Amino acid sequence: MKGSIEQDPRGLIYESYRIDGITDAQCRSIFFDWALGMDAARDSREDIGALLDIYGGANPDHPMTAVLRDGLQGSATPRRRGGWRSRER
């Protein structure tokens, strides 16, 4: 498939950069589809960083670049919230 790379095997991110007039909402939807389709064993931070390196530099004002940046910030290691250990005994 044209535009298919290891980090984007279905070419979703590649195609999003080719769509004229794509909106932020459409980019978020495509990103969500991309994330759901990725192997859970892969490091999403590394993949998003690689996609930004590949596409973001040439398209800094594209809505997908902003979505990828947001995804990179939002994929930080989650902290434990709640559970039985956080309750008073």
PDB file of N, CA, C and O in Angstrom:
ATOM      1  N   MET A   1       0.839  -1.179   0.000  1.00  0.00           N
ATOM      2  CA  MET A   1       0.000   0.000   0.000  1.00  0.00           C
ATOM      3  C   MET A   1       0.884   1.242   0.000  1.00  0.00           C
ATOM      4  O   MET A   1       1.870   1.305   0.735  1.00  0.00           O
ATOM      5  N   LYS A   2       0.545   2.202  -0.798  1.00  0.00           N
ATOM      6  CA  LYS A   2       1.316   3.426  -0.884  1.00  0.00           C
ATOM      7  C   LYS A   2       1.229   4.176   0.439  1.00  0.00           C
ATOM      8  O   LYS A   2       0.144   4.352   0.993  1.00  0.00           O
ATOM      9  N   GLY A   3       2.368   4.610   0.936  1.00  0.00           N
ATOM     10  CA  GLY A   3       2.400   5.333   2.197  1.00  0.00           C
ATOM     11  C   GLY A   3       2.432   4.428   3.408  1.00  0.00           C
ATOM     12  O   GLY A   3       2.415   4.909   4.541  1.00  0.00           O
ATOM     13  N   SER A   4       2.477   3.139   3.190  1.00  0.00           N
ATOM     14  CA  SER A   4       2.480   2.193   4.297  1.00  0.00           C
ATOM     15  C   SER A   4       3.887   2.080   4.876  1.00  0.00           C
ATOM     16  O   SER A   4       4.833   1.700   4.187  1.00  0.00           O
ATOM     17  N   ILE A   5       3.999   2.416   6.140  1.00  0.00           N
ATOM     18  CA  ILE A   5       5.261   2.281   6.859  1.00  0.00           C
ATOM     19  C   ILE A   5       4.985   1.482   8.124  1.00  0.00           C
ATOM     20  O   ILE A   5       3.829   1.221   8.458  1.00  0.00           O
ATOM     21  N   GLU A   6       6.022   1.101   8.815  1.00  0.00           N
ATOM     22  CA  GLU A   6       5.878   0.278  10.019  1.00  0.00           C
ATOM     23  C   GLU A   6       4.951   0.927  11.047  1.00  0.00           C
ATOM     24  O   GLU A   6       4.140   0.239  11.666  1.00  0.00           O
ATOM     25  N   GLN A   7       5.062   2.238  11.233  1.00  0.00           N
ATOM     26  CA  GLN A   7       4.249   2.944  12.218  1.00  0.00           C
ATOM     27  C   GLN A   7       2.828   3.216  11.725  1.00  0.00           C
ATOM     28  O   GLN A   7       1.954   3.563  12.520  1.00  0.00           O
ATOM     29  N   ASP A   8       2.595   3.066  10.446  1.00  0.00           N
ATOM     30  CA  ASP A   8       1.284   3.354   9.849  1.00  0.00           C
ATOM     31  C   ASP A   8       0.996   2.316   8.762  1.00  0.00           C
ATOM     32  O   ASP A   8       0.940   2.653   7.579  1.00  0.00           O
ATOM     33  N   PRO A   9       0.814   1.051   9.166  1.00  0.00           N
ATOM     34  CA  PRO A   9       0.705  -0.018   8.168  1.00  0.00           C
ATOM     35  C   PRO A   9      -0.487   0.108   7.227  1.00  0.00           C
ATOM     36  O   PRO A   9      -0.426  -0.368   6.094  1.00  0.00           O
ATOM     37  N   ARG A  10      -1.561   0.735   7.670  1.00  0.00           N
ATOM     38  CA  ARG A  10      -2.728   0.892   6.791  1.00  0.00           C
ATOM     39  C   ARG A  10      -2.695   2.213   6.023  1.00  0.00           C
ATOM     40  O   ARG A  10      -3.567   2.467   5.192  1.00  0.00           O
ATOM     41  N   GLY A  11      -1.704   3.050   6.292  1.00  0.00           N
ATOM     42  CA  GLY A  11      -1.562   4.308   5.567  1.00  0.00           C
ATOM     43  C   GLY A  11      -2.573   5.371   5.955  1.00  0.00           C
ATOM     44  O   GLY A  11      -2.799   6.308   5.190  1.00  0.00           O
ATOM     45  N   LEU A  12      -3.187   5.251   7.124  1.00  0.00           N
ATOM     46  CA  LEU A  12      -4.215   6.210   7.534  1.00  0.00           C
ATOM     47  C   LEU A  12      -3.649   7.612   7.744  1.00  0.00           C
ATOM     48  O   LEU A  12      -4.222   8.597   7.279  1.00  0.00           O
ATOM     49  N   ILE A  13      -2.531   7.692   8.439  1.00  0.00           N
ATOM     50  CA  ILE A  13      -1.932   8.997   8.716  1.00  0.00           C
ATOM     51  C   ILE A  13      -1.428   9.608   7.412  1.00  0.00           C
ATOM     52  O   ILE A  13      -1.610  10.801   7.166  1.00  0.00           O
ATOM     53  N   TYR A  14      -0.804   8.799   6.594  1.00  0.00           N
ATOM     54  CA  TYR A  14      -0.325   9.254   5.283  1.00  0.00           C
ATOM     55  C   TYR A  14      -1.463   9.873   4.475  1.00  0.00           C
ATOM     56  O   TYR A  14      -1.333  10.976   3.945  1.00  0.00           O
ATOM     57  N   GLU A  15      -2.571   9.156   4.388  1.00  0.00           N
ATOM     58  CA  GLU A  15      -3.713   9.639   3.600  1.00  0.00           C
ATOM     59  C   GLU A  15      -4.324  10.901   4.201  1.00  0.00           C
ATOM     60  O   GLU A  15      -4.813  11.759   3.468  1.00  0.00           O
ATOM     61  N   SER A  16      -4.300  11.022   5.522  1.00  0.00           N
ATOM     62  CA  SER A  16      -4.884  12.216   6.146  1.00  0.00           C
ATOM     63  C   SER A  16      -4.143  13.479   5.721  1.00  0.00           C
ATOM     64  O   SER A  16      -4.749  14.541   5.579  1.00  0.00           O
ATOM     65  N   TYR A  17      -2.841  13.363   5.519  1.00  0.00           N
ATOM     66  CA  TYR A  17      -2.063  14.523   5.078  1.00  0.00           C
ATOM     67  C   TYR A  17      -2.339  14.867   3.613  1.00  0.00           C
ATOM     68  O   TYR A  17      -2.024  15.972   3.170  1.00  0.00           O
ATOM     69  N   ARG A  18      -2.910  13.954   2.875  1.00  0.00           N
ATOM     70  CA  ARG A  18      -3.204  14.195   1.458  1.00  0.00           C
ATOM     71  C   ARG A  18      -4.599  14.758   1.222  1.00  0.00           C
ATOM     72  O   ARG A  18      -4.903  15.187   0.109  1.00  0.00           O
ATOM     73  N   ILE A  19      -5.450  14.768   2.237  1.00  0.00           N
ATOM     74  CA  ILE A  19      -6.831  15.227   2.082  1.00  0.00           C
ATOM     75  C   ILE A  19      -6.879  16.745   2.218  1.00  0.00           C
ATOM     76  O   ILE A  19      -6.538  17.293   3.267  1.00  0.00           O
ATOM     77  N   ASP A  20      -7.301  17.416   1.158  1.00  0.00           N
ATOM     78  CA  ASP A  20      -7.439  18.875   1.196  1.00  0.00           C
ATOM     79  C   ASP A  20      -8.618  19.260   2.078  1.00  0.00           C
ATOM     80  O   ASP A  20      -9.692  18.667   1.984  1.00  0.00           O
ATOM     81  N   GLY A  21      -8.414  20.250   2.929  1.00  0.00           N
ATOM     82  CA  GLY A  21      -9.494  20.780   3.750  1.00  0.00           C
ATOM     83  C   GLY A  21      -9.934  19.885   4.894  1.00  0.00           C
ATOM     84  O   GLY A  21     -11.036  20.049   5.416  1.00  0.00           O
ATOM     85  N   ILE A  22      -9.098  18.947   5.289  1.00  0.00           N
ATOM     86  CA  ILE A  22      -9.455  18.055   6.392  1.00  0.00           C
ATOM     87  C   ILE A  22      -9.565  18.868   7.686  1.00  0.00           C
ATOM     88  O   ILE A  22      -8.802  19.809   7.904  1.00  0.00           O
ATOM     89  N   THR A  23     -10.516  18.495   8.533  1.00  0.00           N
ATOM     90  CA  THR A  23     -10.761  19.241   9.770  1.00  0.00           C
ATOM     91  C   THR A  23     -10.078  18.569  10.959  1.00  0.00           C
ATOM     92  O   THR A  23      -9.616  17.432  10.874  1.00  0.00           O
ATOM     93  N   ASP A  24     -10.028  19.308  12.069  1.00  0.00           N
ATOM     94  CA  ASP A  24      -9.471  18.750  13.301  1.00  0.00           C
ATOM     95  C   ASP A  24     -10.245  17.509  13.732  1.00  0.00           C
ATOM     96  O   ASP A  24      -9.654  16.500  14.116  1.00  0.00           O
ATOM     97  N   ALA A  25     -11.568  17.593  13.664  1.00  0.00           N
ATOM     98  CA  ALA A  25     -12.407  16.466  14.086  1.00  0.00           C
ATOM     99  C   ALA A  25     -12.146  15.232  13.221  1.00  0.00           C
ATOM    100  O   ALA A  25     -12.089  14.114  13.733  1.00  0.00           O
ATOM    101  N   GLN A  26     -11.992  15.428  11.938  1.00  0.00           N
ATOM    102  CA  GLN A  26     -11.703  14.300  11.050  1.00  0.00           C
ATOM    103  C   GLN A  26     -10.334  13.696  11.368  1.00  0.00           C
ATOM    104  O   GLN A  26     -10.166  12.477  11.340  1.00  0.00           O
ATOM    105  N   CYS A  27      -9.370  14.547  11.667  1.00  0.00           N
ATOM    106  CA  CYS A  27      -8.031  14.057  12.018  1.00  0.00           C
ATOM    107  C   CYS A  27      -8.067  13.269  13.322  1.00  0.00           C
ATOM    108  O   CYS A  27      -7.406  12.237  13.440  1.00  0.00           O
ATOM    109  N   ARG A  28      -8.833  13.745  14.302  1.00  0.00           N
ATOM    110  CA  ARG A  28      -8.957  13.010  15.563  1.00  0.00           C
ATOM    111  C   ARG A  28      -9.589  11.638  15.332  1.00  0.00           C
ATOM    112  O   ARG A  28      -9.168  10.645  15.925  1.00  0.00           O
ATOM    113  N   SER A  29     -10.595  11.592  14.472  1.00  0.00           N
ATOM    114  CA  SER A  29     -11.252  10.327  14.160  1.00  0.00           C
ATOM    115  C   SER A  29     -10.285   9.357  13.474  1.00  0.00           C
ATOM    116  O   SER A  29     -10.255   8.171  13.802  1.00  0.00           O
ATOM    117  N   ILE A  30      -9.510   9.856  12.538  1.00  0.00           N
ATOM    118  CA  ILE A  30      -8.517   9.030  11.844  1.00  0.00           C
ATOM    119  C   ILE A  30      -7.451   8.549  12.829  1.00  0.00           C
ATOM    120  O   ILE A  30      -7.043   7.389  12.791  1.00  0.00           O
ATOM    121  N   PHE A  31      -7.004   9.444  13.705  1.00  0.00           N
ATOM    122  CA  PHE A  31      -6.002   9.077  14.708  1.00  0.00           C
ATOM    123  C   PHE A  31      -6.536   7.976  15.624  1.00  0.00           C
ATOM    124  O   PHE A  31      -5.821   7.026  15.941  1.00  0.00           O
ATOM    125  N   PHE A  32      -7.783   8.105  16.043  1.00  0.00           N
ATOM    126  CA  PHE A  32      -8.408   7.103  16.901  1.00  0.00           C
ATOM    127  C   PHE A  32      -8.457   5.751  16.189  1.00  0.00           C
ATOM    128  O   PHE A  32      -8.153   4.717  16.786  1.00  0.00           O
ATOM    129  N   ASP A  33      -8.836   5.765  14.927  1.00  0.00           N
ATOM    130  CA  ASP A  33      -8.869   4.534  14.134  1.00  0.00           C
ATOM    131  C   ASP A  33      -7.467   3.939  14.018  1.00  0.00           C
ATOM    132  O   ASP A  33      -7.288   2.727  14.139  1.00  0.00           O
ATOM    133  N   TRP A  34      -6.478   4.797  13.784  1.00  0.00           N
ATOM    134  CA  TRP A  34      -5.086   4.345  13.699  1.00  0.00           C
ATOM    135  C   TRP A  34      -4.665   3.690  15.012  1.00  0.00           C
ATOM    136  O   TRP A  34      -4.074   2.610  15.012  1.00  0.00           O
ATOM    137  N   ALA A  35      -4.974   4.350  16.136  1.00  0.00           N
ATOM    138  CA  ALA A  35      -4.568   3.840  17.449  1.00  0.00           C
ATOM    139  C   ALA A  35      -5.219   2.491  17.755  1.00  0.00           C
ATOM    140  O   ALA A  35      -4.571   1.595  18.297  1.00  0.00           O
ATOM    141  N   LEU A  36      -6.486   2.350  17.413  1.00  0.00           N
ATOM    142  CA  LEU A  36      -7.178   1.085  17.666  1.00  0.00           C
ATOM    143  C   LEU A  36      -6.632  -0.052  16.810  1.00  0.00           C
ATOM    144  O   LEU A  36      -6.680  -1.216  17.208  1.00  0.00           O
ATOM    145  N   GLY A  37      -6.117   0.287  15.647  1.00  0.00           N
ATOM    146  CA  GLY A  37      -5.612  -0.730  14.736  1.00  0.00           C
ATOM    147  C   GLY A  37      -4.170  -1.134  14.971  1.00  0.00           C
ATOM    148  O   GLY A  37      -3.673  -2.065  14.337  1.00  0.00           O
ATOM    149  N   MET A  38      -3.494  -0.440  15.878  1.00  0.00           N
ATOM    150  CA  MET A  38      -2.091  -0.751  16.126  1.00  0.00           C
ATOM    151  C   MET A  38      -1.946  -1.914  17.096  1.00  0.00           C
ATOM    152  O   MET A  38      -2.814  -2.150  17.936  1.00  0.00           O
ATOM    153  N   ASP A  39      -0.845  -2.632  16.971  1.00  0.00           N
ATOM    154  CA  ASP A  39      -0.531  -3.744  17.862  1.00  0.00           C
ATOM    155  C   ASP A  39      -0.279  -3.189  19.263  1.00  0.00           C
ATOM    156  O   ASP A  39       0.490  -2.243  19.430  1.00  0.00           O
ATOM    157  N   ALA A  40      -0.921  -3.773  20.257  1.00  0.00           N
ATOM    158  CA  ALA A  40      -0.801  -3.294  21.639  1.00  0.00           C
ATOM    159  C   ALA A  40       0.623  -3.431  22.176  1.00  0.00           C
ATOM    160  O   ALA A  40       0.991  -2.735  23.122  1.00  0.00           O
ATOM    161  N   ALA A  41       1.419  -4.308  21.595  1.00  0.00           N
ATOM    162  CA  ALA A  41       2.789  -4.506  22.059  1.00  0.00           C
ATOM    163  C   ALA A  41       3.726  -3.390  21.595  1.00  0.00           C
ATOM    164  O   ALA A  41       4.842  -3.267  22.099  1.00  0.00           O
ATOM    165  N   ARG A  42       3.278  -2.585  20.642  1.00  0.00           N
ATOM    166  CA  ARG A  42       4.121  -1.502  20.124  1.00  0.00           C
ATOM    167  C   ARG A  42       4.114  -0.319  21.087  1.00  0.00           C
ATOM    168  O   ARG A  42       3.151  -0.124  21.829  1.00  0.00           O
ATOM    169  N   ASP A  43       5.177   0.462  21.075  1.00  0.00           N
ATOM    170  CA  ASP A  43       5.272   1.669  21.891  1.00  0.00           C
ATOM    171  C   ASP A  43       4.639   2.818  21.117  1.00  0.00           C
ATOM    172  O   ASP A  43       5.217   3.314  20.149  1.00  0.00           O
ATOM    173  N   SER A  44       3.461   3.235  21.541  1.00  0.00           N
ATOM    174  CA  SER A  44       2.730   4.266  20.798  1.00  0.00           C
ATOM    175  C   SER A  44       3.464   5.601  20.807  1.00  0.00           C
ATOM    176  O   SER A  44       3.387   6.349  19.832  1.00  0.00           O
ATOM    177  N   ARG A  45       4.178   5.916  21.895  1.00  0.00           N
ATOM    178  CA  ARG A  45       4.936   7.179  21.931  1.00  0.00           C
ATOM    179  C   ARG A  45       6.005   7.195  20.836  1.00  0.00           C
ATOM    180  O   ARG A  45       6.182   8.202  20.151  1.00  0.00           O
ATOM    181  N   GLU A  46       6.702   6.095  20.677  1.00  0.00           N
ATOM    182  CA  GLU A  46       7.731   6.020  19.631  1.00  0.00           C
ATOM    183  C   GLU A  46       7.104   6.122  18.247  1.00  0.00           C
ATOM    184  O   GLU A  46       7.627   6.812  17.372  1.00  0.00           O
ATOM    185  N   ASP A  47       5.984   5.436  18.053  1.00  0.00           N
ATOM    186  CA  ASP A  47       5.316   5.471  16.753  1.00  0.00           C
ATOM    187  C   ASP A  47       4.820   6.878  16.424  1.00  0.00           C
ATOM    188  O   ASP A  47       4.992   7.350  15.300  1.00  0.00           O
ATOM    189  N   ILE A  48       4.212   7.539  17.389  1.00  0.00           N
ATOM    190  CA  ILE A  48       3.716   8.900  17.156  1.00  0.00           C
ATOM    191  C   ILE A  48       4.885   9.836  16.881  1.00  0.00           C
ATOM    192  O   ILE A  48       4.805  10.680  15.988  1.00  0.00           O
ATOM    193  N   GLY A  49       5.970   9.696  17.638  1.00  0.00           N
ATOM    194  CA  GLY A  49       7.156  10.516  17.401  1.00  0.00           C
ATOM    195  C   GLY A  49       7.719  10.313  16.007  1.00  0.00           C
ATOM    196  O   GLY A  49       8.119  11.272  15.346  1.00  0.00           O
ATOM    197  N   ALA A  50       7.751   9.064  15.560  1.00  0.00           N
ATOM    198  CA  ALA A  50       8.246   8.769  14.213  1.00  0.00           C
ATOM    199  C   ALA A  50       7.333   9.379  13.156  1.00  0.00           C
ATOM    200  O   ALA A  50       7.813   9.920  12.159  1.00  0.00           O
ATOM    201  N   LEU A  51       6.022   9.296  13.367  1.00  0.00           N
ATOM    202  CA  LEU A  51       5.079   9.888  12.411  1.00  0.00           C
ATOM    203  C   LEU A  51       5.242  11.402  12.355  1.00  0.00           C
ATOM    204  O   LEU A  51       5.155  11.998  11.282  1.00  0.00           O
ATOM    205  N   LEU A  52       5.477  12.022  13.502  1.00  0.00           N
ATOM    206  CA  LEU A  52       5.728  13.468  13.511  1.00  0.00           C
ATOM    207  C   LEU A  52       7.007  13.798  12.753  1.00  0.00           C
ATOM    208  O   LEU A  52       7.056  14.784  12.017  1.00  0.00           O
ATOM    209  N   ASP A  53       8.036  12.986  12.926  1.00  0.00           N
ATOM    210  CA  ASP A  53       9.288  13.209  12.195  1.00  0.00           C
ATOM    211  C   ASP A  53       9.078  13.082  10.692  1.00  0.00           C
ATOM    212  O   ASP A  53       9.627  13.861   9.911  1.00  0.00           O
ATOM    213  N   ILE A  54       8.284  12.101  10.294  1.00  0.00           N
ATOM    214  CA  ILE A  54       8.072  11.838   8.872  1.00  0.00           C
ATOM    215  C   ILE A  54       7.188  12.900   8.227  1.00  0.00           C
ATOM    216  O   ILE A  54       7.524  13.423   7.165  1.00  0.00           O
ATOM    217  N   TYR A  55       6.063  13.223   8.859  1.00  0.00           N
ATOM    218  CA  TYR A  55       5.066  14.090   8.226  1.00  0.00           C
ATOM    219  C   TYR A  55       4.985  15.499   8.816  1.00  0.00           C
ATOM    220  O   TYR A  55       4.669  16.449   8.099  1.00  0.00           O
ATOM    221  N   GLY A  56       5.261  15.642  10.093  1.00  0.00           N
ATOM    222  CA  GLY A  56       5.040  16.915  10.776  1.00  0.00           C
ATOM    223  C   GLY A  56       5.939  18.050  10.328  1.00  0.00           C
ATOM    224  O   GLY A  56       5.502  19.197  10.243  1.00  0.00           O
ATOM    225  N   GLY A  57       7.197  17.735  10.040  1.00  0.00           N
ATOM    226  CA  GLY A  57       8.137  18.787   9.654  1.00  0.00           C
ATOM    227  C   GLY A  57       7.741  19.510   8.380  1.00  0.00           C
ATOM    228  O   GLY A  57       7.878  20.729   8.285  1.00  0.00           O
ATOM    229  N   ALA A  58       7.255  18.768   7.410  1.00  0.00           N
ATOM    230  CA  ALA A  58       6.854  19.360   6.132  1.00  0.00           C
ATOM    231  C   ALA A  58       5.452  19.960   6.193  1.00  0.00           C
ATOM    232  O   ALA A  58       5.057  20.706   5.296  1.00  0.00           O
ATOM    233  N   ASN A  59       4.702  19.639   7.246  1.00  0.00           N
ATOM    234  CA  ASN A  59       3.310  20.097   7.366  1.00  0.00           C
ATOM    235  C   ASN A  59       3.027  20.616   8.775  1.00  0.00           C
ATOM    236  O   ASN A  59       2.150  20.084   9.456  1.00  0.00           O
ATOM    237  N   PRO A  60       3.750  21.641   9.225  1.00  0.00           N
ATOM    238  CA  PRO A  60       3.603  22.072  10.623  1.00  0.00           C
ATOM    239  C   PRO A  60       2.226  22.630  10.974  1.00  0.00           C
ATOM    240  O   PRO A  60       1.830  22.592  12.139  1.00  0.00           O
ATOM    241  N   ASP A  61       1.497  23.143  10.000  1.00  0.00           N
ATOM    242  CA  ASP A  61       0.189  23.745  10.273  1.00  0.00           C
ATOM    243  C   ASP A  61      -0.976  22.812   9.963  1.00  0.00           C
ATOM    244  O   ASP A  61      -2.134  23.216  10.065  1.00  0.00           O
ATOM    245  N   HIS A  62      -0.688  21.590   9.593  1.00  0.00           N
ATOM    246  CA  HIS A  62      -1.750  20.635   9.255  1.00  0.00           C
ATOM    247  C   HIS A  62      -2.452  20.183  10.535  1.00  0.00           C
ATOM    248  O   HIS A  62      -1.795  20.003  11.560  1.00  0.00           O
ATOM    249  N   PRO A  63      -3.774  19.996  10.497  1.00  0.00           N
ATOM    250  CA  PRO A  63      -4.488  19.556  11.702  1.00  0.00           C
ATOM    251  C   PRO A  63      -3.995  18.210  12.246  1.00  0.00           C
ATOM    252  O   PRO A  63      -4.028  17.992  13.457  1.00  0.00           O
ATOM    253  N   MET A  64      -3.544  17.312  11.380  1.00  0.00           N
ATOM    254  CA  MET A  64      -3.062  16.016  11.872  1.00  0.00           C
ATOM    255  C   MET A  64      -1.778  16.177  12.670  1.00  0.00           C
ATOM    256  O   MET A  64      -1.535  15.418  13.608  1.00  0.00           O
ATOM    257  N   THR A  65      -0.958  17.151  12.314  1.00  0.00           N
ATOM    258  CA  THR A  65       0.261  17.402  13.080  1.00  0.00           C
ATOM    259  C   THR A  65      -0.099  17.800  14.505  1.00  0.00           C
ATOM    260  O   THR A  65       0.535  17.346  15.457  1.00  0.00           O
ATOM    261  N   ALA A  66      -1.115  18.647  14.654  1.00  0.00           N
ATOM    262  CA  ALA A  66      -1.568  19.046  15.991  1.00  0.00           C
ATOM    263  C   ALA A  66      -2.125  17.852  16.758  1.00  0.00           C
ATOM    264  O   ALA A  66      -1.871  17.710  17.954  1.00  0.00           O
ATOM    265  N   VAL A  67      -2.877  16.998  16.082  1.00  0.00           N
ATOM    266  CA  VAL A  67      -3.445  15.809  16.727  1.00  0.00           C
ATOM    267  C   VAL A  67      -2.325  14.864  17.167  1.00  0.00           C
ATOM    268  O   VAL A  67      -2.383  14.308  18.264  1.00  0.00           O
ATOM    269  N   LEU A  68      -1.321  14.682  16.336  1.00  0.00           N
ATOM    270  CA  LEU A  68      -0.197  13.816  16.706  1.00  0.00           C
ATOM    271  C   LEU A  68       0.555  14.388  17.903  1.00  0.00           C
ATOM    272  O   LEU A  68       0.958  13.641  18.795  1.00  0.00           O
ATOM    273  N   ARG A  69       0.744  15.698  17.929  1.00  0.00           N
ATOM    274  CA  ARG A  69       1.411  16.326  19.085  1.00  0.00           C
ATOM    275  C   ARG A  69       0.596  16.115  20.354  1.00  0.00           C
ATOM    276  O   ARG A  69       1.144  15.796  21.409  1.00  0.00           O
ATOM    277  N   ASP A  70      -0.716  16.296  20.243  1.00  0.00           N
ATOM    278  CA  ASP A  70      -1.588  16.053  21.396  1.00  0.00           C
ATOM    279  C   ASP A  70      -1.513  14.595  21.830  1.00  0.00           C
ATOM    280  O   ASP A  70      -1.482  14.302  23.026  1.00  0.00           O
ATOM    281  N   GLY A  71      -1.483  13.691  20.876  1.00  0.00           N
ATOM    282  CA  GLY A  71      -1.385  12.269  21.188  1.00  0.00           C
ATOM    283  C   GLY A  71      -0.079  11.920  21.869  1.00  0.00           C
ATOM    284  O   GLY A  71      -0.032  11.044  22.732  1.00  0.00           O
ATOM    285  N   LEU A  72       0.979  12.607  21.480  1.00  0.00           N
ATOM    286  CA  LEU A  72       2.283  12.371  22.101  1.00  0.00           C
ATOM    287  C   LEU A  72       2.270  12.828  23.553  1.00  0.00           C
ATOM    288  O   LEU A  72       2.824  12.153  24.420  1.00  0.00           O
ATOM    289  N   GLN A  73       1.647  13.958  23.822  1.00  0.00           N
ATOM    290  CA  GLN A  73       1.548  14.459  25.197  1.00  0.00           C
ATOM    291  C   GLN A  73       0.604  13.603  26.028  1.00  0.00           C
ATOM    292  O   GLN A  73       0.846  13.376  27.213  1.00  0.00           O
ATOM    293  N   GLY A  74      -0.466  13.130  25.411  1.00  0.00           N
ATOM    294  CA  GLY A  74      -1.472  12.371  26.139  1.00  0.00           C
ATOM    295  C   GLY A  74      -1.105  10.932  26.390  1.00  0.00           C
ATOM    296  O   GLY A  74      -1.802  10.248  27.140  1.00  0.00           O
ATOM    297  N   SER A  75      -0.038  10.445  25.793  1.00  0.00           N
ATOM    298  CA  SER A  75       0.310   9.037  25.969  1.00  0.00           C
ATOM    299  C   SER A  75       1.393   8.836  27.020  1.00  0.00           C
ATOM    300  O   SER A  75       2.080   7.815  27.023  1.00  0.00           O
ATOM    301  N   ALA A  76       1.542   9.807  27.908  1.00  0.00           N
ATOM    302  CA  ALA A  76       2.508   9.656  28.990  1.00  0.00           C
ATOM    303  C   ALA A  76       2.105   8.470  29.865  1.00  0.00           C
ATOM    304  O   ALA A  76       0.945   8.060  29.864  1.00  0.00           O
ATOM    305  N   THR A  77       3.037   7.937  30.589  1.00  0.00           N
ATOM    306  CA  THR A  77       2.765   6.777  31.431  1.00  0.00           C
ATOM    307  C   THR A  77       1.669   7.101  32.435  1.00  0.00           C
ATOM    308  O   THR A  77       1.796   8.051  33.207  1.00  0.00           O
ATOM    309  N   PRO A  78       0.594   6.321  32.432  1.00  0.00           N
ATOM    310  CA  PRO A  78      -0.511   6.610  33.350  1.00  0.00           C
ATOM    311  C   PRO A  78      -0.114   6.341  34.794  1.00  0.00           C
ATOM    312  O   PRO A  78       0.646   5.420  35.090  1.00  0.00           O
ATOM    313  N   ARG A  79      -0.648   7.168  35.680  1.00  0.00           N
ATOM    314  CA  ARG A  79      -0.416   6.986  37.102  1.00  0.00           C
ATOM    315  C   ARG A  79      -1.599   6.242  37.699  1.00  0.00           C
ATOM    316  O   ARG A  79      -2.717   6.314  37.190  1.00  0.00           O
ATOM    317  N   ARG A  80      -1.341   5.547  38.754  1.00  0.00           N
ATOM    318  CA  ARG A  80      -2.405   4.815  39.435  1.00  0.00           C
ATOM    319  C   ARG A  80      -3.340   5.812  40.100  1.00  0.00           C
ATOM    320  O   ARG A  80      -2.903   6.732  40.791  1.00  0.00           O
ATOM    321  N   ARG A  81      -4.629   5.614  39.879  1.00  0.00           N
ATOM    322  CA  ARG A  81      -5.638   6.480  40.496  1.00  0.00           C
ATOM    323  C   ARG A  81      -6.656   5.586  41.191  1.00  0.00           C
ATOM    324  O   ARG A  81      -7.413   4.871  40.534  1.00  0.00           O
ATOM    325  N   GLY A  82      -6.671   5.625  42.467  1.00  0.00           N
ATOM    326  CA  GLY A  82      -7.692   4.876  43.189  1.00  0.00           C
ATOM    327  C   GLY A  82      -7.318   3.437  43.432  1.00  0.00           C
ATOM    328  O   GLY A  82      -6.148   3.057  43.404  1.00  0.00           O
ATOM    329  N   GLY A  83      -8.348   2.644  43.673  1.00  0.00           N
ATOM    330  CA  GLY A  83      -8.126   1.247  43.990  1.00  0.00           C
ATOM    331  C   GLY A  83      -8.123   1.033  45.490  1.00  0.00           C
ATOM    332  O   GLY A  83      -8.217   1.986  46.263  1.00  0.00           O
ATOM    333  N   TRP A  84      -8.016  -0.194  45.888  1.00  0.00           N
ATOM    334  CA  TRP A  84      -8.132  -0.509  47.307  1.00  0.00           C
ATOM    335  C   TRP A  84      -6.982   0.058  48.122  1.00  0.00           C
ATOM    336  O   TRP A  84      -7.164   0.331  49.309  1.00  0.00           O
ATOM    337  N   ARG A  85      -5.817   0.246  47.542  1.00  0.00           N
ATOM    338  CA  ARG A  85      -4.672   0.763  48.301  1.00  0.00           C
ATOM    339  C   ARG A  85      -4.792   2.246  48.613  1.00  0.00           C
ATOM    340  O   ARG A  85      -4.139   2.738  49.534  1.00  0.00           O
ATOM    341  N   SER A  86      -5.605   2.956  47.871  1.00  0.00           N
ATOM    342  CA  SER A  86      -5.735   4.392  48.121  1.00  0.00           C
ATOM    343  C   SER A  86      -6.797   4.703  49.171  1.00  0.00           C
ATOM    344  O   SER A  86      -6.882   5.834  49.651  1.00  0.00           O
ATOM    345  N   ARG A  87      -7.595   3.720  49.526  1.00  0.00           N
ATOM    346  CA  ARG A  87      -8.656   3.936  50.512  1.00  0.00           C
ATOM    347  C   ARG A  87      -8.108   3.825  51.931  1.00  0.00           C
ATOM    348  O   ARG A  87      -7.194   3.051  52.213  1.00  0.00           O
ATOM    349  N   GLU A  88      -8.698   4.621  52.805  1.00  0.00           N
ATOM    350  CA  GLU A  88      -8.308   4.539  54.213  1.00  0.00           C
ATOM    351  C   GLU A  88      -8.770   3.221  54.795  1.00  0.00           C
ATOM    352  O   GLU A  88      -9.827   2.702  54.438  1.00  0.00           O
ATOM    353  N   ARG A  89      -7.966   2.690  55.693  1.00  0.00           N
ATOM    354  CA  ARG A  89      -8.323   1.417  56.328  1.00  0.00           C
ATOM    355  C   ARG A  89      -8.574   1.618  57.779  1.00  0.00           C
ATOM    356  O   ARG A  89      -8.888   0.663  58.490  1.00  0.00           O
TER     357      ARG A  89
END
